[in-house]
Amino acid sequence: MTVLITGGCGFIGSNLAIMLKQQYPKYTVLALDNLKRKGSELNMPRLSEHGVQFTHGDIRNAEDLVFDQPIDFIIDAAAEPSVSAGLGAVPAYVINTNLVGSINTLEVAVRHQAKLIFLSTSRVYPIEYLEKIAYAEGDTRFELLPQQSLPGVSRNGIAENFPLDKARSIYGATKLASEILADEFRVFFNMGCVINRCGVVAGPHQMGKIDQGVIALWVARHYWKKDIAYFGYGGQGKQVRDVLHILDLFDLIDYQLHNFEKVNGQVFNAGGGTFSNVSLKELTGMCNQILGNSVGEVRVAESRRGDIPLYITDNAKVKGCTGWQPKRDAHDIVHDIFNWIRENEKMLKPILDV
Ligand SMILES: NC(=O)c1ccc[n+]([C@@H]2O[C@H](COP(=O)([O-])OP(=O)(O)OC[C@H]3O[C@@H](n4cnc5c(N)ncnc54)[C@H](O)[C@@H]3O)[C@@H](O)[C@H]2O)c1
């Protein structure tokens, strides 16, 4: 079995590559990355220690995606993953990587008759509809109300039939457009494909920064005693996200790789769901407790572009189809990131202590 992981030096790609090699030492795992993400280069020694083959390449260039050996599976984890990226003046990188690069990757899959596991995002769902979800304001968080007017949302979270017909950010649009093309390739070029729309994924080896990787960013801020900031929604930090431990994502991908016929053609919402979710304010509390540090809190009333009050995945479809459900919660994630930073403090300081 040969698995190509694009974005293989990134947070998700490198973790999946290494876990695959640990679980299945006989598999050939290829990690392709252009090292665009600051800190992704730190994952290169880890990959080689675990026998993952690294290829320096850019998915925007079809010439970089020429492989001599057969490829059985492609896990598409190369992207500019920030929701705010591309909302400024120049969206070219987001579009060229997340959409053109995805198309190049689909063509590799067809050429090699490889099956594709596409990492998509909850951000395919339109901002205007996510803002219309009915929620109550509790002491520490926004909470989903049982009565909802939109389809695809209930107290169990957001399901795959949530409406899709309005704007969602350039990031979300490139991911949805890639999903649509992947399905076209599945139907017309007979390419196997499964799509996972994840909420926040977090854990060790995530190079958290202000616009992406909030859990790692929060832990790093507490570790190096730097202020944190609550933006928008009154500056209270009550925005909620579900958070999926990278080990739980691996369990799902592992299932999909080895039971592909059961998931081919499916689109799944997959996240921490009602089991693992946290508001920023609660995340601060967890960091205080686990790291034993508290830091200054800055409150900025103005919202950030693309922000939403809450997102919780309804995992019913993926659980029904695969039996998968997350087992590690937000507390486990903060704990594991803290240990990772503590054990690699010197190496991580230039990247995470900003
Ligand atoms: N982390 C999350 O919370 C999350 C949630 C939902 C979906 N996703 C999706 O999962 C995938 C992986 O995200 P991540 O969190 O690991 O991000 P990441 O930034 O850590 O990893 C992405 C990797 O892709 C590489 N890359 C960027 N542009 C490239 C290009 N043109 N060619 C080759 N490599 C390129 C980067 O250098 C980086 O190593 C993305 O598709 C993202 O949309 C992530």
The ligand as an SDF file (V2000), in Angstrom:
LIG
                    3D

 44 48  0  0  0  0  0  0  0  0999 V2000
   -6.7010   22.2240   11.3420 N   0  0  0  0  0  0  0  0  0  0  0  0
   -7.9960   22.3620   11.2810 C   0  0  0  0  0  0  0  0  0  0  0  0
   -8.6180   22.7800   12.2660 O   0  0  0  0  0  0  0  0  0  0  0  0
   -8.7500   21.9690   10.0350 C   0  0  0  0  0  0  0  0  0  0  0  0
  -10.1370   21.9300   10.1050 C   0  0  0  0  0  0  0  0  0  0  0  0
  -10.8680   21.5720    8.9660 C   0  0  0  0  0  0  0  0  0  0  0  0
  -10.2000   21.2550    7.8050 C   0  0  0  0  0  0  0  0  0  0  0  0
   -8.8490   21.3080    7.7500 N   0  0  0  0  0  0  0  0  0  0  0  0
   -8.1970   20.9800    6.4910 C   0  0  0  0  0  0  0  0  0  0  0  0
   -7.1790   20.0430    6.7200 O   0  0  0  0  0  0  0  0  0  0  0  0
   -6.1040   20.2510    5.8230 C   0  0  0  0  0  0  0  0  0  0  0  0
   -4.7950   20.3540    6.5870 C   0  0  0  0  0  0  0  0  0  0  0  0
   -4.8530   21.4510    7.4850 O   0  0  0  0  0  0  0  0  0  0  0  0
   -3.7680   21.6620    8.6060 P   0  0  0  0  0  0  0  0  0  0  0  0
   -4.4560   22.1210    9.8290 O   0  0  0  0  0  0  0  0  0  0  0  0
   -2.8670   20.4880    8.6870 O   0  0  0  0  0  0  0  0  0  0  0  0
   -2.9830   22.9060    8.0030 O   0  0  0  0  0  0  0  0  0  0  0  0
   -1.3930   23.1700    7.9750 P   0  0  0  0  0  0  0  0  0  0  0  0
   -1.2250   24.5720    7.5150 O   0  0  0  0  0  0  0  0  0  0  0  0
   -0.7790   22.7730    9.2630 O   0  0  0  0  0  0  0  0  0  0  0  0
   -0.9040   22.1460    6.8530 O   0  0  0  0  0  0  0  0  0  0  0  0
   -1.0600   22.3970    5.4960 C   0  0  0  0  0  0  0  0  0  0  0  0
    0.2540   22.0580    4.8200 C   0  0  0  0  0  0  0  0  0  0  0  0
    0.1060   22.2980    3.4160 O   0  0  0  0  0  0  0  0  0  0  0  0
    1.2910   22.9030    2.9540 C   0  0  0  0  0  0  0  0  0  0  0  0
    0.9830   23.6680    1.7440 N   0  0  0  0  0  0  0  0  0  0  0  0
    0.3710   24.8730    1.6270 C   0  0  0  0  0  0  0  0  0  0  0  0
    0.2970   25.2430    0.3480 N   0  0  0  0  0  0  0  0  0  0  0  0
    0.8290   24.2210   -0.3760 C   0  0  0  0  0  0  0  0  0  0  0  0
    1.0410   24.0320   -1.7640 C   0  0  0  0  0  0  0  0  0  0  0  0
    0.6580   24.9370   -2.6600 N   0  0  0  0  0  0  0  0  0  0  0  0
    1.6530   22.8900   -2.1580 N   0  0  0  0  0  0  0  0  0  0  0  0
    2.0670   21.9560   -1.2540 C   0  0  0  0  0  0  0  0  0  0  0  0
    1.8890   22.1010    0.0790 N   0  0  0  0  0  0  0  0  0  0  0  0
    1.2740   23.2150    0.5080 C   0  0  0  0  0  0  0  0  0  0  0  0
    1.7880   23.7810    4.0940 C   0  0  0  0  0  0  0  0  0  0  0  0
    3.1630   24.0440    4.0270 O   0  0  0  0  0  0  0  0  0  0  0  0
    1.4160   22.9250    5.3020 C   0  0  0  0  0  0  0  0  0  0  0  0
    2.5090   22.1240    5.7040 O   0  0  0  0  0  0  0  0  0  0  0  0
   -6.4550   21.4970    5.0220 C   0  0  0  0  0  0  0  0  0  0  0  0
   -7.0140   21.0830    3.7980 O   0  0  0  0  0  0  0  0  0  0  0  0
   -7.5070   22.1700    5.8450 C   0  0  0  0  0  0  0  0  0  0  0  0
   -8.3890   22.9120    5.0230 O   0  0  0  0  0  0  0  0  0  0  0  0
   -8.1020   21.6700    8.8390 C   0  0  0  0  0  0  0  0  0  0  0  0
  1  2  1  0
  2  3  2  0
  2  4  1  0
  4  5  1  0
  4 44  2  0
  5  6  2  0
  6  7  1  0
  7  8  2  0
  8  9  1  0
  8 44  1  0
  9 10  1  0
  9 42  1  0
 10 11  1  0
 11 12  1  0
 11 40  1  0
 12 13  1  0
 13 14  1  0
 14 15  2  0
 14 16  1  0
 14 17  1  0
 17 18  1  0
 18 19  2  0
 18 20  1  0
 18 21  1  0
 21 22  1  0
 22 23  1  0
 23 24  1  0
 23 38  1  0
 24 25  1  0
 25 26  1  0
 25 36  1  0
 26 27  1  0
 26 35  1  0
 27 28  2  0
 28 29  1  0
 29 30  1  0
 29 35  2  0
 30 31  1  0
 30 32  2  0
 32 33  1  0
 33 34  2  0
 34 35  1  0
 36 37  1  0
 36 38  1  0
 38 39  1  0
 40 41  1  0
 40 42  1  0
 42 43  1  0
M  CHG  2   8   1  16  -1
M  END
$$$$
